[in-house]
Amino acid sequence: NSLTYGQDESGQTLSFRWDYIMIFTGLTFLKGGGTGTTGLLNNMRSLLWIKIQQYTTRSIQIKLFTHLHRQVYLPKIIYVWAHGETLHT
């Protein structure tokens, strides 16, 4: 095999396969491996999704705020929210 020093049956000198190690290291860097790492590809994906996540979170918050303020029971809803009780209508 390629990890054995010396010559194989055909008389060729065998050597350590650094190319396999470098390919594995490069792919692990892209994927993220080891303790506490997330990888380059995952970080790039997160960076590209920040604007989308912020937009959706903000639009949902605005829709909820608008919906709550259009309710007849707004003072009751605020009281329940502030005191952690249940709303009985």
C-alpha positions as CSV (number, residue, x, y, z in Angstrom):
1,N,0.0,0.0,0.0
2,S,1.0,3.6,-0.3
3,L,1.9,3.9,3.4
4,T,4.6,1.2,3.3
5,Y,8.1,2.4,2.9
6,G,10.4,0.7,0.5
7,Q,9.5,-0.9,-2.9
8,D,6.4,-2.7,-3.9
9,E,6.2,-5.9,-6.1
10,S,6.8,-3.9,-9.3
11,G,10.0,-2.3,-8.0
12,Q,8.6,1.2,-7.6
13,T,9.4,3.2,-4.5
14,L,6.3,3.9,-2.5
15,S,5.7,7.3,-0.9
16,F,3.4,9.0,1.5
17,R,0.3,10.5,-0.1
18,W,0.4,14.2,0.9
19,D,-2.1,15.0,-1.8
20,Y,-4.8,13.0,-0.1
21,I,-4.1,14.7,3.2
22,M,-4.2,18.2,1.6
23,I,-7.5,17.4,-0.2
24,F,-9.0,16.1,3.1
25,T,-7.8,19.1,5.0
26,G,-9.2,21.5,2.4
27,L,-12.6,19.8,2.3
28,T,-12.7,19.7,6.1
29,F,-12.0,23.4,6.2
30,L,-14.8,24.2,3.8
31,K,-17.3,21.8,5.6
32,G,-16.2,22.7,9.1
33,G,-14.9,20.0,11.4
34,G,-13.2,19.7,14.7
35,T,-14.1,21.4,18.0
36,G,-16.0,24.7,17.8
37,T,-15.7,25.3,14.1
38,T,-18.6,25.8,11.7
39,G,-16.7,25.9,8.4
40,L,-16.3,28.4,5.6
41,L,-19.4,27.3,3.6
42,N,-21.7,27.5,6.6
43,N,-20.4,30.9,7.6
44,M,-20.9,32.2,4.0
45,R,-24.5,30.8,4.0
46,S,-25.3,32.4,7.3
47,L,-23.9,35.8,6.1
48,L,-26.0,35.7,3.0
49,W,-29.2,34.8,4.9
50,I,-28.9,37.6,7.5
51,K,-30.9,40.2,5.4
52,I,-33.6,37.7,4.6
53,Q,-33.9,36.6,8.3
54,Q,-34.1,40.3,9.5
55,Y,-36.7,41.2,6.8
56,T,-39.0,38.2,7.7
57,T,-38.6,38.8,11.5
58,R,-39.4,42.4,11.1
59,S,-42.4,41.9,8.8
60,I,-43.9,39.3,11.2
61,Q,-43.4,41.6,14.1
62,I,-45.1,44.5,12.3
63,K,-48.0,42.3,11.2
64,L,-48.5,41.0,14.8
65,F,-48.3,44.6,16.2
66,T,-50.9,45.8,13.6
67,H,-53.2,42.8,14.3
68,L,-53.1,43.4,18.1
69,H,-53.8,47.1,17.8
70,R,-56.8,46.4,15.7
71,Q,-58.4,44.2,18.3
72,V,-61.3,45.4,20.4
73,Y,-59.8,43.7,23.5
74,L,-56.4,45.6,23.3
75,P,-56.4,46.8,26.9
76,K,-57.3,43.3,28.1
77,I,-54.6,41.7,25.9
78,I,-51.9,44.2,27.2
79,Y,-53.0,43.4,30.8
80,V,-52.7,39.6,30.2
81,W,-49.4,40.0,28.4
82,A,-48.0,42.1,31.3
83,H,-49.2,39.9,34.1
84,G,-48.8,36.5,32.4
85,E,-52.4,35.5,32.9
86,T,-54.8,33.8,30.5
87,L,-57.3,35.7,28.4
88,H,-61.0,34.7,28.8
89,T,-63.2,36.4,26.2
